[in-house]
């Protein structure tokens, strides 16, 4: 998943990738953007 080349993405958790990281405000933001991308 690519979101406007945001470097913080790499530190976020992506359930599809089977990763799990502590939930942060940044991750929540990325998560919402991720859902928008998935809808397209």
Secondary structure, DSSP 8 states (H G I E B T S, - for coil): ---TT-GGGGGS--GGGT------HHHHHHHHHHHHHHH-
